[in-house]
Amino acid sequence: MIRKIVFFILFTTSVIANEDHCTYRTEQVKENGKIVKVIEYKTCTETENLNKQNFLKTFLTSPEYENSVIFVVMAILENI
């Protein structure tokens, strides 16, 4: 039963992939032909889609699904 719940939660949550792009840049400080310091820069552009809504969050917080949430929780608690 727990496996089914975990499976349901994992596949109903939204996964944002490949929307963030990062570029990496490395600089080396040399003195007398020896590397003294290595500086690494990471620059990312993050995007967030504001129209995308998670079904689980909508299901748990929306008033129209209020009775359904109660029945689902009751059914889970009865079977534990």
mmJSON file of the N, C-alpha and C atoms, coordinates in Angstrom:
{"data_MODEL":{"atom_site":{
"group_PDB":["ATOM","ATOM","ATOM","ATOM","ATOM","ATOM","ATOM","ATOM","ATOM","ATOM","ATOM","ATOM","ATOM","ATOM","ATOM","ATOM","ATOM","ATOM","ATOM","ATOM","ATOM","ATOM","ATOM","ATOM","ATOM","ATOM","ATOM","ATOM","ATOM","ATOM","ATOM","ATOM","ATOM","ATOM","ATOM","ATOM","ATOM","ATOM","ATOM","ATOM","ATOM","ATOM","ATOM","ATOM","ATOM","ATOM","ATOM","ATOM","ATOM","ATOM","ATOM","ATOM","ATOM","ATOM","ATOM","ATOM","ATOM","ATOM","ATOM","ATOM","ATOM","ATOM","ATOM","ATOM","ATOM","ATOM","ATOM","ATOM","ATOM","ATOM","ATOM","ATOM","ATOM","ATOM","ATOM","ATOM","ATOM","ATOM","ATOM","ATOM","ATOM","ATOM","ATOM","ATOM","ATOM","ATOM","ATOM","ATOM","ATOM","ATOM","ATOM","ATOM","ATOM","ATOM","ATOM","ATOM","ATOM","ATOM","ATOM","ATOM","ATOM","ATOM","ATOM","ATOM","ATOM","ATOM","ATOM","ATOM","ATOM","ATOM","ATOM","ATOM","ATOM","ATOM","ATOM","ATOM","ATOM","ATOM","ATOM","ATOM","ATOM","ATOM","ATOM","ATOM","ATOM","ATOM","ATOM","ATOM","ATOM","ATOM","ATOM","ATOM","ATOM","ATOM","ATOM","ATOM","ATOM","ATOM","ATOM","ATOM","ATOM","ATOM","ATOM","ATOM","ATOM","ATOM","ATOM","ATOM","ATOM","ATOM","ATOM","ATOM","ATOM","ATOM","ATOM","ATOM","ATOM","ATOM","ATOM","ATOM","ATOM","ATOM","ATOM","ATOM","ATOM","ATOM","ATOM","ATOM","ATOM","ATOM","ATOM","ATOM","ATOM","ATOM","ATOM","ATOM","ATOM","ATOM","ATOM","ATOM","ATOM","ATOM","ATOM","ATOM","ATOM","ATOM","ATOM","ATOM","ATOM","ATOM","ATOM","ATOM","ATOM","ATOM","ATOM","ATOM","ATOM","ATOM","ATOM","ATOM","ATOM","ATOM","ATOM","ATOM","ATOM","ATOM","ATOM","ATOM","ATOM","ATOM","ATOM","ATOM","ATOM","ATOM","ATOM","ATOM","ATOM","ATOM","ATOM","ATOM","ATOM","ATOM","ATOM","ATOM","ATOM","ATOM","ATOM","ATOM","ATOM","ATOM","ATOM","ATOM","ATOM","ATOM","ATOM","ATOM","ATOM","ATOM","ATOM","ATOM"],
"id":[1,2,3,4,5,6,7,8,9,10,11,12,13,14,15,16,17,18,19,20,21,22,23,24,25,26,27,28,29,30,31,32,33,34,35,36,37,38,39,40,41,42,43,44,45,46,47,48,49,50,51,52,53,54,55,56,57,58,59,60,61,62,63,64,65,66,67,68,69,70,71,72,73,74,75,76,77,78,79,80,81,82,83,84,85,86,87,88,89,90,91,92,93,94,95,96,97,98,99,100,101,102,103,104,105,106,107,108,109,110,111,112,113,114,115,116,117,118,119,120,121,122,123,124,125,126,127,128,129,130,131,132,133,134,135,136,137,138,139,140,141,142,143,144,145,146,147,148,149,150,151,152,153,154,155,156,157,158,159,160,161,162,163,164,165,166,167,168,169,170,171,172,173,174,175,176,177,178,179,180,181,182,183,184,185,186,187,188,189,190,191,192,193,194,195,196,197,198,199,200,201,202,203,204,205,206,207,208,209,210,211,212,213,214,215,216,217,218,219,220,221,222,223,224,225,226,227,228,229,230,231,232,233,234,235,236,237,238,239,240],
"type_symbol":["N","C","C","N","C","C","N","C","C","N","C","C","N","C","C","N","C","C","N","C","C","N","C","C","N","C","C","N","C","C","N","C","C","N","C","C","N","C","C","N","C","C","N","C","C","N","C","C","N","C","C","N","C","C","N","C","C","N","C","C","N","C","C","N","C","C","N","C","C","N","C","C","N","C","C","N","C","C","N","C","C","N","C","C","N","C","C","N","C","C","N","C","C","N","C","C","N","C","C","N","C","C","N","C","C","N","C","C","N","C","C","N","C","C","N","C","C","N","C","C","N","C","C","N","C","C","N","C","C","N","C","C","N","C","C","N","C","C","N","C","C","N","C","C","N","C","C","N","C","C","N","C","C","N","C","C","N","C","C","N","C","C","N","C","C","N","C","C","N","C","C","N","C","C","N","C","C","N","C","C","N","C","C","N","C","C","N","C","C","N","C","C","N","C","C","N","C","C","N","C","C","N","C","C","N","C","C","N","C","C","N","C","C","N","C","C","N","C","C","N","C","C","N","C","C","N","C","C","N","C","C","N","C","C","N","C","C","N","C","C"],
"label_atom_id":["N","CA","C","N","CA","C","N","CA","C","N","CA","C","N","CA","C","N","CA","C","N","CA","C","N","CA","C","N","CA","C","N","CA","C","N","CA","C","N","CA","C","N","CA","C","N","CA","C","N","CA","C","N","CA","C","N","CA","C","N","CA","C","N","CA","C","N","CA","C","N","CA","C","N","CA","C","N","CA","C","N","CA","C","N","CA","C","N","CA","C","N","CA","C","N","CA","C","N","CA","C","N","CA","C","N","CA","C","N","CA","C","N","CA","C","N","CA","C","N","CA","C","N","CA","C","N","CA","C","N","CA","C","N","CA","C","N","CA","C","N","CA","C","N","CA","C","N","CA","C","N","CA","C","N","CA","C","N","CA","C","N","CA","C","N","CA","C","N","CA","C","N","CA","C","N","CA","C","N","CA","C","N","CA","C","N","CA","C","N","CA","C","N","CA","C","N","CA","C","N","CA","C","N","CA","C","N","CA","C","N","CA","C","N","CA","C","N","CA","C","N","CA","C","N","CA","C","N","CA","C","N","CA","C","N","CA","C","N","CA","C","N","CA","C","N","CA","C","N","CA","C","N","CA","C","N","CA","C","N","CA","C","N","CA","C","N","CA","C","N","CA","C","N","CA","C","N","CA","C"],
"label_alt_id":[null,null,null,null,null,null,null,null,null,null,null,null,null,null,null,null,null,null,null,null,null,null,null,null,null,null,null,null,null,null,null,null,null,null,null,null,null,null,null,null,null,null,null,null,null,null,null,null,null,null,null,null,null,null,null,null,null,null,null,null,null,null,null,null,null,null,null,null,null,null,null,null,null,null,null,null,null,null,null,null,null,null,null,null,null,null,null,null,null,null,null,null,null,null,null,null,null,null,null,null,null,null,null,null,null,null,null,null,null,null,null,null,null,null,null,null,null,null,null,null,null,null,null,null,null,null,null,null,null,null,null,null,null,null,null,null,null,null,null,null,null,null,null,null,null,null,null,null,null,null,null,null,null,null,null,null,null,null,null,null,null,null,null,null,null,null,null,null,null,null,null,null,null,null,null,null,null,null,null,null,null,null,null,null,null,null,null,null,null,null,null,null,null,null,null,null,null,null,null,null,null,null,null,null,null,null,null,null,null,null,null,null,null,null,null,null,null,null,null,null,null,null,null,null,null,null,null,null,null,null,null,null,null,null,null,null,null,null,null,null],
"label_comp_id":["MET","MET","MET","ILE","ILE","ILE","ARG","ARG","ARG","LYS","LYS","LYS","ILE","ILE","ILE","VAL","VAL","VAL","PHE","PHE","PHE","PHE","PHE","PHE","ILE","ILE","ILE","LEU","LEU","LEU","PHE","PHE","PHE","THR","THR","THR","THR","THR","THR","SER","SER","SER","VAL","VAL","VAL","ILE","ILE","ILE","ALA","ALA","ALA","ASN","ASN","ASN","GLU","GLU","GLU","ASP","ASP","ASP","HIS","HIS","HIS","CYS","CYS","CYS","THR","THR","THR","TYR","TYR","TYR","ARG","ARG","ARG","THR","THR","THR","GLU","GLU","GLU","GLN","GLN","GLN","VAL","VAL","VAL","LYS","LYS","LYS","GLU","GLU","GLU","ASN","ASN","ASN","GLY","GLY","GLY","LYS","LYS","LYS","ILE","ILE","ILE","VAL","VAL","VAL","LYS","LYS","LYS","VAL","VAL","VAL","ILE","ILE","ILE","GLU","GLU","GLU","TYR","TYR","TYR","LYS","LYS","LYS","THR","THR","THR","CYS","CYS","CYS","THR","THR","THR","GLU","GLU","GLU","THR","THR","THR","GLU","GLU","GLU","ASN","ASN","ASN","LEU","LEU","LEU","ASN","ASN","ASN","LYS","LYS","LYS","GLN","GLN","GLN","ASN","ASN","ASN","PHE","PHE","PHE","LEU","LEU","LEU","LYS","LYS","LYS","THR","THR","THR","PHE","PHE","PHE","LEU","LEU","LEU","THR","THR","THR","SER","SER","SER","PRO","PRO","PRO","GLU","GLU","GLU","TYR","TYR","TYR","GLU","GLU","GLU","ASN","ASN","ASN","SER","SER","SER","VAL","VAL","VAL","ILE","ILE","ILE","PHE","PHE","PHE","VAL","VAL","VAL","VAL","VAL","VAL","MET","MET","MET","ALA","ALA","ALA","ILE","ILE","ILE","LEU","LEU","LEU","GLU","GLU","GLU","ASN","ASN","ASN","ILE","ILE","ILE"],
"label_asym_id":["A","A","A","A","A","A","A","A","A","A","A","A","A","A","A","A","A","A","A","A","A","A","A","A","A","A","A","A","A","A","A","A","A","A","A","A","A","A","A","A","A","A","A","A","A","A","A","A","A","A","A","A","A","A","A","A","A","A","A","A","A","A","A","A","A","A","A","A","A","A","A","A","A","A","A","A","A","A","A","A","A","A","A","A","A","A","A","A","A","A","A","A","A","A","A","A","A","A","A","A","A","A","A","A","A","A","A","A","A","A","A","A","A","A","A","A","A","A","A","A","A","A","A","A","A","A","A","A","A","A","A","A","A","A","A","A","A","A","A","A","A","A","A","A","A","A","A","A","A","A","A","A","A","A","A","A","A","A","A","A","A","A","A","A","A","A","A","A","A","A","A","A","A","A","A","A","A","A","A","A","A","A","A","A","A","A","A","A","A","A","A","A","A","A","A","A","A","A","A","A","A","A","A","A","A","A","A","A","A","A","A","A","A","A","A","A","A","A","A","A","A","A","A","A","A","A","A","A","A","A","A","A","A","A","A","A","A","A","A","A"],
"label_entity_id":["1","1","1","1","1","1","1","1","1","1","1","1","1","1","1","1","1","1","1","1","1","1","1","1","1","1","1","1","1","1","1","1","1","1","1","1","1","1","1","1","1","1","1","1","1","1","1","1","1","1","1","1","1","1","1","1","1","1","1","1","1","1","1","1","1","1","1","1","1","1","1","1","1","1","1","1","1","1","1","1","1","1","1","1","1","1","1","1","1","1","1","1","1","1","1","1","1","1","1","1","1","1","1","1","1","1","1","1","1","1","1","1","1","1","1","1","1","1","1","1","1","1","1","1","1","1","1","1","1","1","1","1","1","1","1","1","1","1","1","1","1","1","1","1","1","1","1","1","1","1","1","1","1","1","1","1","1","1","1","1","1","1","1","1","1","1","1","1","1","1","1","1","1","1","1","1","1","1","1","1","1","1","1","1","1","1","1","1","1","1","1","1","1","1","1","1","1","1","1","1","1","1","1","1","1","1","1","1","1","1","1","1","1","1","1","1","1","1","1","1","1","1","1","1","1","1","1","1","1","1","1","1","1","1","1","1","1","1","1","1"],
"label_seq_id":[1,1,1,2,2,2,3,3,3,4,4,4,5,5,5,6,6,6,7,7,7,8,8,8,9,9,9,10,10,10,11,11,11,12,12,12,13,13,13,14,14,14,15,15,15,16,16,16,17,17,17,18,18,18,19,19,19,20,20,20,21,21,21,22,22,22,23,23,23,24,24,24,25,25,25,26,26,26,27,27,27,28,28,28,29,29,29,30,30,30,31,31,31,32,32,32,33,33,33,34,34,34,35,35,35,36,36,36,37,37,37,38,38,38,39,39,39,40,40,40,41,41,41,42,42,42,43,43,43,44,44,44,45,45,45,46,46,46,47,47,47,48,48,48,49,49,49,50,50,50,51,51,51,52,52,52,53,53,53,54,54,54,55,55,55,56,56,56,57,57,57,58,58,58,59,59,59,60,60,60,61,61,61,62,62,62,63,63,63,64,64,64,65,65,65,66,66,66,67,67,67,68,68,68,69,69,69,70,70,70,71,71,71,72,72,72,73,73,73,74,74,74,75,75,75,76,76,76,77,77,77,78,78,78,79,79,79,80,80,80],
"pdbx_PDB_ins_code":[null,null,null,null,null,null,null,null,null,null,null,null,null,null,null,null,null,null,null,null,null,null,null,null,null,null,null,null,null,null,null,null,null,null,null,null,null,null,null,null,null,null,null,null,null,null,null,null,null,null,null,null,null,null,null,null,null,null,null,null,null,null,null,null,null,null,null,null,null,null,null,null,null,null,null,null,null,null,null,null,null,null,null,null,null,null,null,null,null,null,null,null,null,null,null,null,null,null,null,null,null,null,null,null,null,null,null,null,null,null,null,null,null,null,null,null,null,null,null,null,null,null,null,null,null,null,null,null,null,null,null,null,null,null,null,null,null,null,null,null,null,null,null,null,null,null,null,null,null,null,null,null,null,null,null,null,null,null,null,null,null,null,null,null,null,null,null,null,null,null,null,null,null,null,null,null,null,null,null,null,null,null,null,null,null,null,null,null,null,null,null,null,null,null,null,null,null,null,null,null,null,null,null,null,null,null,null,null,null,null,null,null,null,null,null,null,null,null,null,null,null,null,null,null,null,null,null,null,null,null,null,null,null,null,null,null,null,null,null,null],
"Cartn_x":[0.83,0.0,0.87,1.93,2.831,3.494,3.84,4.467,3.542,2.265,1.301,1.196,1.219,1.132,2.373,3.547,4.789,4.799,4.378,4.299,3.369,2.209,1.251,1.837,2.496,3.069,4.189,5.043,6.169,5.714,4.666,4.239,3.187,2.72,1.795,2.472,3.665,4.389,5.018,5.101,5.642,7.159,7.744,9.196,9.568,10.387,10.843,12.237,12.366,13.656,14.054,15.321,15.919,15.398,14.873,14.457,15.523,16.463,17.547,18.812,19.441,20.654,21.801,22.898,24.053,25.273,26.096,27.373,28.474,29.558,30.675,31.893,32.644,33.85,34.918,36.125,37.221,38.38,38.934,40.119,41.219,42.439,43.583,44.542,45.015,46.004,47.356,48.292,49.609,50.692,51.638,52.827,54.045,54.972,56.185,55.881,54.836,54.488,53.754,53.45,52.719,51.331,50.388,49.002,48.875,48.511,48.36,46.916,45.987,44.582,43.717,42.664,41.698,40.362,39.793,38.507,37.489,36.4,35.339,34.091,33.515,32.286,31.157,30.016,28.828,27.724,27.231,26.178,24.958,23.849,22.635,21.501,20.674,19.435,18.292,17.566,16.461,15.147,14.3,12.981,11.923,10.84,9.739,8.451,7.777,6.524,5.406,4.824,3.822,2.464,2.232,0.938,0.886,2.017,2.064,1.659,0.655,0.183,0.323,0.714,0.855,-0.523,-0.865,-2.181,-2.351,-1.316,-1.428,-1.678,-0.99,-1.202,-2.621,-3.071,-4.428,-5.456,-5.201,-6.123,-6.239,-5.117,-5.137,-5.628,-5.516,-5.847,-7.128,-7.641,-8.821,-10.097,-10.997,-12.247,-13.144,-13.027,-13.902,-13.518,-12.292,-11.848,-11.814,-12.417,-12.35,-12.906,-14.076,-14.687,-13.876,-13.339,-12.54,-11.29,-10.655,-9.448,-9.787,-10.894,-11.305,-11.546,-12.24,-12.511,-11.242,-10.317,-9.061,-8.253,-8.16,-7.418,-8.088,-9.415,-10.124,-9.866,-9.873,-9.636,-8.216,-7.257,-5.871,-5.727,-6.34,-6.233,-6.94,-8.025,-8.726,-7.883,-7.104,-6.332,-4.96,-4.597,-3.275,-3.333],
"Cartn_y":[-1.197,0.0,1.255,1.215,2.365,2.598,1.52,1.662,2.377,2.062,2.712,4.197,4.552,5.961,6.711,6.113,6.749,6.884,5.84,5.882,7.005,7.139,8.181,9.572,9.772,11.087,11.434,10.468,10.739,11.091,10.484,10.731,11.821,12.368,13.495,14.828,14.802,16.057,16.477,17.757,18.257,18.266,17.88,17.866,18.853,19.801,20.793,20.386,20.053,19.604,20.448,20.693,21.407,22.825,23.424,24.815,25.76,25.241,26.058,25.75,26.793,26.62,27.285,26.538,27.056,27.056,28.071,28.122,28.18,27.516,27.431,28.103,28.824,29.489,29.31,28.975,28.734,29.676,30.281,31.127,30.575,30.636,30.181,31.343,31.504,32.525,31.819,32.252,31.606,32.595,32.106,32.877,31.995,32.485,31.759,30.388,30.307,29.064,28.054,28.389,27.47,28.025,27.135,27.532,27.83,29.073,29.495,29.338,29.731,29.725,29.411,28.638,28.324,28.915,29.747,30.378,29.82,29.288,28.729,29.587,29.961,30.763,29.92,29.978,29.293,30.327,30.493,31.461,30.697,30.85,30.123,31.093,30.72,31.455,30.547,30.999,30.212,30.767,29.879,30.282,29.536,30.208,29.594,29.843,28.776,28.878,29.125,30.304,30.658,30.037,29.578,28.973,27.492,26.891,25.469,25.22,24.375,24.075,22.588,22.254,20.875,20.33,19.159,18.584,18.26,17.727,17.357,18.573,19.664,20.891,21.425,21.404,21.85,20.964,19.643,18.685,18.895,19.19,19.328,20.685,21.723,23.07,23.648,23.065,23.634,23.251,24.2,23.895,22.906,22.837,21.931,20.461,20.193,18.82,18.5,19.335,19.19,17.847,17.463,16.194,15.002,15.114,14.02,13.784,14.84,14.707,14.012,14.38,13.767,12.278,11.892,10.479,9.691,10.291,9.61,9.387,10.398,10.254,9.218,9.218,8.219,6.811,6.642,5.312,4.843,5.754,5.384,4.992,5.764,5.469,4.169,3.822,2.561,1.363,1.511,0.369,0.227,1.146,1.033,0.098],
"Cartn_z":[0.0,0.0,0.0,0.815,0.892,-0.458,-1.144,-2.46,-3.441,-3.376,-4.274,-3.974,-2.693,-2.308,-2.775,-2.549,-2.987,-4.509,-5.2,-6.663,-7.129,-6.48,-6.848,-6.629,-5.495,-5.183,-6.155,-6.456,-7.348,-8.767,-9.234,-10.601,-10.741,-9.638,-9.752,-9.499,-8.948,-8.745,-10.059,-10.26,-11.517,-11.47,-12.564,-12.685,-13.771,-13.407,-14.374,-14.813,-16.077,-16.58,-17.778,-17.9,-19.033,-19.194,-18.156,-18.252,-17.726,-16.968,-16.436,-17.218,-17.716,-18.495,-17.748,-17.576,-16.858,-17.768,-17.605,-18.303,-17.255,-17.559,-16.628,-17.26,-16.438,-16.905,-15.828,-16.253,-15.321,-15.64,-14.613,-14.757,-13.873,-14.369,-13.592,-13.389,-12.168,-11.848,-11.765,-12.607,-12.66,-12.259,-11.501,-11.156,-11.402,-12.213,-12.566,-13.18,-13.966,-14.647,-13.788,-12.546,-11.668,-11.398,-11.317,-11.042,-9.55,-9.241,-7.856,-7.391,-8.256,-7.856,-9.074,-8.849,-9.895,-9.466,-10.327,-10.034,-11.025,-10.482,-11.325,-11.17,-12.301,-12.326,-12.913,-12.271,-12.768,-12.912,-14.129,-14.402,-14.918,-14.226,-14.604,-14.898,-15.846,-16.096,-15.657,-14.677,-14.146,-14.667,-15.109,-15.591,-14.785,-14.539,-13.809,-14.579,-14.906,-15.626,-14.613,-14.641,-13.642,-13.918,-15.129,-15.461,-15.13,-14.824,-14.549,-13.102,-12.892,-11.548,-11.286,-10.1,-9.685,-9.309,-9.838,-9.568,-8.087,-7.463,-6.057,-5.186,-5.471,-4.704,-4.931,-6.168,-6.48,-5.787,-5.8,-5.2,-3.696,-3.046,-1.592,-1.113,-1.923,-1.454,-2.041,-3.076,-3.721,-2.963,-2.766,-2.056,-2.805,-4.103,-4.852,-4.648,-4.213,-3.954,-2.47,-1.652,-0.2,0.274,-0.196,0.222,-0.289,-1.485,-2.035,-1.207,-0.771,0.052,1.363,1.952,3.218,3.032,1.954,1.706,1.4,0.673,0.36,1.631,2.482,3.737,4.628,4.688,5.493,4.976,3.658,3.077,3.369,3.296,3.593,5.057,5.946,7.383,7.751,7.07,7.341,6.935,5.884,5.385,6.033,6.881,7.528,8.699],
"occupancy":[1.0,1.0,1.0,1.0,1.0,1.0,1.0,1.0,1.0,1.0,1.0,1.0,1.0,1.0,1.0,1.0,1.0,1.0,1.0,1.0,1.0,1.0,1.0,1.0,1.0,1.0,1.0,1.0,1.0,1.0,1.0,1.0,1.0,1.0,1.0,1.0,1.0,1.0,1.0,1.0,1.0,1.0,1.0,1.0,1.0,1.0,1.0,1.0,1.0,1.0,1.0,1.0,1.0,1.0,1.0,1.0,1.0,1.0,1.0,1.0,1.0,1.0,1.0,1.0,1.0,1.0,1.0,1.0,1.0,1.0,1.0,1.0,1.0,1.0,1.0,1.0,1.0,1.0,1.0,1.0,1.0,1.0,1.0,1.0,1.0,1.0,1.0,1.0,1.0,1.0,1.0,1.0,1.0,1.0,1.0,1.0,1.0,1.0,1.0,1.0,1.0,1.0,1.0,1.0,1.0,1.0,1.0,1.0,1.0,1.0,1.0,1.0,1.0,1.0,1.0,1.0,1.0,1.0,1.0,1.0,1.0,1.0,1.0,1.0,1.0,1.0,1.0,1.0,1.0,1.0,1.0,1.0,1.0,1.0,1.0,1.0,1.0,1.0,1.0,1.0,1.0,1.0,1.0,1.0,1.0,1.0,1.0,1.0,1.0,1.0,1.0,1.0,1.0,1.0,1.0,1.0,1.0,1.0,1.0,1.0,1.0,1.0,1.0,1.0,1.0,1.0,1.0,1.0,1.0,1.0,1.0,1.0,1.0,1.0,1.0,1.0,1.0,1.0,1.0,1.0,1.0,1.0,1.0,1.0,1.0,1.0,1.0,1.0,1.0,1.0,1.0,1.0,1.0,1.0,1.0,1.0,1.0,1.0,1.0,1.0,1.0,1.0,1.0,1.0,1.0,1.0,1.0,1.0,1.0,1.0,1.0,1.0,1.0,1.0,1.0,1.0,1.0,1.0,1.0,1.0,1.0,1.0,1.0,1.0,1.0,1.0,1.0,1.0,1.0,1.0,1.0,1.0,1.0,1.0,1.0,1.0,1.0,1.0,1.0,1.0],
"B_iso_or_equiv":[0.0,0.0,0.0,0.0,0.0,0.0,0.0,0.0,0.0,0.0,0.0,0.0,0.0,0.0,0.0,0.0,0.0,0.0,0.0,0.0,0.0,0.0,0.0,0.0,0.0,0.0,0.0,0.0,0.0,0.0,0.0,0.0,0.0,0.0,0.0,0.0,0.0,0.0,0.0,0.0,0.0,0.0,0.0,0.0,0.0,0.0,0.0,0.0,0.0,0.0,0.0,0.0,0.0,0.0,0.0,0.0,0.0,0.0,0.0,0.0,0.0,0.0,0.0,0.0,0.0,0.0,0.0,0.0,0.0,0.0,0.0,0.0,0.0,0.0,0.0,0.0,0.0,0.0,0.0,0.0,0.0,0.0,0.0,0.0,0.0,0.0,0.0,0.0,0.0,0.0,0.0,0.0,0.0,0.0,0.0,0.0,0.0,0.0,0.0,0.0,0.0,0.0,0.0,0.0,0.0,0.0,0.0,0.0,0.0,0.0,0.0,0.0,0.0,0.0,0.0,0.0,0.0,0.0,0.0,0.0,0.0,0.0,0.0,0.0,0.0,0.0,0.0,0.0,0.0,0.0,0.0,0.0,0.0,0.0,0.0,0.0,0.0,0.0,0.0,0.0,0.0,0.0,0.0,0.0,0.0,0.0,0.0,0.0,0.0,0.0,0.0,0.0,0.0,0.0,0.0,0.0,0.0,0.0,0.0,0.0,0.0,0.0,0.0,0.0,0.0,0.0,0.0,0.0,0.0,0.0,0.0,0.0,0.0,0.0,0.0,0.0,0.0,0.0,0.0,0.0,0.0,0.0,0.0,0.0,0.0,0.0,0.0,0.0,0.0,0.0,0.0,0.0,0.0,0.0,0.0,0.0,0.0,0.0,0.0,0.0,0.0,0.0,0.0,0.0,0.0,0.0,0.0,0.0,0.0,0.0,0.0,0.0,0.0,0.0,0.0,0.0,0.0,0.0,0.0,0.0,0.0,0.0,0.0,0.0,0.0,0.0,0.0,0.0,0.0,0.0,0.0,0.0,0.0,0.0,0.0,0.0,0.0,0.0,0.0,0.0],
"pdbx_formal_charge":[null,null,null,null,null,null,null,null,null,null,null,null,null,null,null,null,null,null,null,null,null,null,null,null,null,null,null,null,null,null,null,null,null,null,null,null,null,null,null,null,null,null,null,null,null,null,null,null,null,null,null,null,null,null,null,null,null,null,null,null,null,null,null,null,null,null,null,null,null,null,null,null,null,null,null,null,null,null,null,null,null,null,null,null,null,null,null,null,null,null,null,null,null,null,null,null,null,null,null,null,null,null,null,null,null,null,null,null,null,null,null,null,null,null,null,null,null,null,null,null,null,null,null,null,null,null,null,null,null,null,null,null,null,null,null,null,null,null,null,null,null,null,null,null,null,null,null,null,null,null,null,null,null,null,null,null,null,null,null,null,null,null,null,null,null,null,null,null,null,null,null,null,null,null,null,null,null,null,null,null,null,null,null,null,null,null,null,null,null,null,null,null,null,null,null,null,null,null,null,null,null,null,null,null,null,null,null,null,null,null,null,null,null,null,null,null,null,null,null,null,null,null,null,null,null,null,null,null,null,null,null,null,null,null,null,null,null,null,null,null],
"auth_seq_id":[1,1,1,2,2,2,3,3,3,4,4,4,5,5,5,6,6,6,7,7,7,8,8,8,9,9,9,10,10,10,11,11,11,12,12,12,13,13,13,14,14,14,15,15,15,16,16,16,17,17,17,18,18,18,19,19,19,20,20,20,21,21,21,22,22,22,23,23,23,24,24,24,25,25,25,26,26,26,27,27,27,28,28,28,29,29,29,30,30,30,31,31,31,32,32,32,33,33,33,34,34,34,35,35,35,36,36,36,37,37,37,38,38,38,39,39,39,40,40,40,41,41,41,42,42,42,43,43,43,44,44,44,45,45,45,46,46,46,47,47,47,48,48,48,49,49,49,50,50,50,51,51,51,52,52,52,53,53,53,54,54,54,55,55,55,56,56,56,57,57,57,58,58,58,59,59,59,60,60,60,61,61,61,62,62,62,63,63,63,64,64,64,65,65,65,66,66,66,67,67,67,68,68,68,69,69,69,70,70,70,71,71,71,72,72,72,73,73,73,74,74,74,75,75,75,76,76,76,77,77,77,78,78,78,79,79,79,80,80,80],
"auth_comp_id":["MET","MET","MET","ILE","ILE","ILE","ARG","ARG","ARG","LYS","LYS","LYS","ILE","ILE","ILE","VAL","VAL","VAL","PHE","PHE","PHE","PHE","PHE","PHE","ILE","ILE","ILE","LEU","LEU","LEU","PHE","PHE","PHE","THR","THR","THR","THR","THR","THR","SER","SER","SER","VAL","VAL","VAL","ILE","ILE","ILE","ALA","ALA","ALA","ASN","ASN","ASN","GLU","GLU","GLU","ASP","ASP","ASP","HIS","HIS","HIS","CYS","CYS","CYS","THR","THR","THR","TYR","TYR","TYR","ARG","ARG","ARG","THR","THR","THR","GLU","GLU","GLU","GLN","GLN","GLN","VAL","VAL","VAL","LYS","LYS","LYS","GLU","GLU","GLU","ASN","ASN","ASN","GLY","GLY","GLY","LYS","LYS","LYS","ILE","ILE","ILE","VAL","VAL","VAL","LYS","LYS","LYS","VAL","VAL","VAL","ILE","ILE","ILE","GLU","GLU","GLU","TYR","TYR","TYR","LYS","LYS","LYS","THR","THR","THR","CYS","CYS","CYS","THR","THR","THR","GLU","GLU","GLU","THR","THR","THR","GLU","GLU","GLU","ASN","ASN","ASN","LEU","LEU","LEU","ASN","ASN","ASN","LYS","LYS","LYS","GLN","GLN","GLN","ASN","ASN","ASN","PHE","PHE","PHE","LEU","LEU","LEU","LYS","LYS","LYS","THR","THR","THR","PHE","PHE","PHE","LEU","LEU","LEU","THR","THR","THR","SER","SER","SER","PRO","PRO","PRO","GLU","GLU","GLU","TYR","TYR","TYR","GLU","GLU","GLU","ASN","ASN","ASN","SER","SER","SER","VAL","VAL","VAL","ILE","ILE","ILE","PHE","PHE","PHE","VAL","VAL","VAL","VAL","VAL","VAL","MET","MET","MET","ALA","ALA","ALA","ILE","ILE","ILE","LEU","LEU","LEU","GLU","GLU","GLU","ASN","ASN","ASN","ILE","ILE","ILE"],
"auth_asym_id":["A","A","A","A","A","A","A","A","A","A","A","A","A","A","A","A","A","A","A","A","A","A","A","A","A","A","A","A","A","A","A","A","A","A","A","A","A","A","A","A","A","A","A","A","A","A","A","A","A","A","A","A","A","A","A","A","A","A","A","A","A","A","A","A","A","A","A","A","A","A","A","A","A","A","A","A","A","A","A","A","A","A","A","A","A","A","A","A","A","A","A","A","A","A","A","A","A","A","A","A","A","A","A","A","A","A","A","A","A","A","A","A","A","A","A","A","A","A","A","A","A","A","A","A","A","A","A","A","A","A","A","A","A","A","A","A","A","A","A","A","A","A","A","A","A","A","A","A","A","A","A","A","A","A","A","A","A","A","A","A","A","A","A","A","A","A","A","A","A","A","A","A","A","A","A","A","A","A","A","A","A","A","A","A","A","A","A","A","A","A","A","A","A","A","A","A","A","A","A","A","A","A","A","A","A","A","A","A","A","A","A","A","A","A","A","A","A","A","A","A","A","A","A","A","A","A","A","A","A","A","A","A","A","A","A","A","A","A","A","A"],
"auth_atom_id":["N","CA","C","N","CA","C","N","CA","C","N","CA","C","N","CA","C","N","CA","C","N","CA","C","N","CA","C","N","CA","C","N","CA","C","N","CA","C","N","CA","C","N","CA","C","N","CA","C","N","CA","C","N","CA","C","N","CA","C","N","CA","C","N","CA","C","N","CA","C","N","CA","C","N","CA","C","N","CA","C","N","CA","C","N","CA","C","N","CA","C","N","CA","C","N","CA","C","N","CA","C","N","CA","C","N","CA","C","N","CA","C","N","CA","C","N","CA","C","N","CA","C","N","CA","C","N","CA","C","N","CA","C","N","CA","C","N","CA","C","N","CA","C","N","CA","C","N","CA","C","N","CA","C","N","CA","C","N","CA","C","N","CA","C","N","CA","C","N","CA","C","N","CA","C","N","CA","C","N","CA","C","N","CA","C","N","CA","C","N","CA","C","N","CA","C","N","CA","C","N","CA","C","N","CA","C","N","CA","C","N","CA","C","N","CA","C","N","CA","C","N","CA","C","N","CA","C","N","CA","C","N","CA","C","N","CA","C","N","CA","C","N","CA","C","N","CA","C","N","CA","C","N","CA","C","N","CA","C","N","CA","C","N","CA","C","N","CA","C","N","CA","C","N","CA","C","N","CA","C"],
"pdbx_PDB_model_num":[1,1,1,1,1,1,1,1,1,1,1,1,1,1,1,1,1,1,1,1,1,1,1,1,1,1,1,1,1,1,1,1,1,1,1,1,1,1,1,1,1,1,1,1,1,1,1,1,1,1,1,1,1,1,1,1,1,1,1,1,1,1,1,1,1,1,1,1,1,1,1,1,1,1,1,1,1,1,1,1,1,1,1,1,1,1,1,1,1,1,1,1,1,1,1,1,1,1,1,1,1,1,1,1,1,1,1,1,1,1,1,1,1,1,1,1,1,1,1,1,1,1,1,1,1,1,1,1,1,1,1,1,1,1,1,1,1,1,1,1,1,1,1,1,1,1,1,1,1,1,1,1,1,1,1,1,1,1,1,1,1,1,1,1,1,1,1,1,1,1,1,1,1,1,1,1,1,1,1,1,1,1,1,1,1,1,1,1,1,1,1,1,1,1,1,1,1,1,1,1,1,1,1,1,1,1,1,1,1,1,1,1,1,1,1,1,1,1,1,1,1,1,1,1,1,1,1,1,1,1,1,1,1,1,1,1,1,1,1,1]
}}}
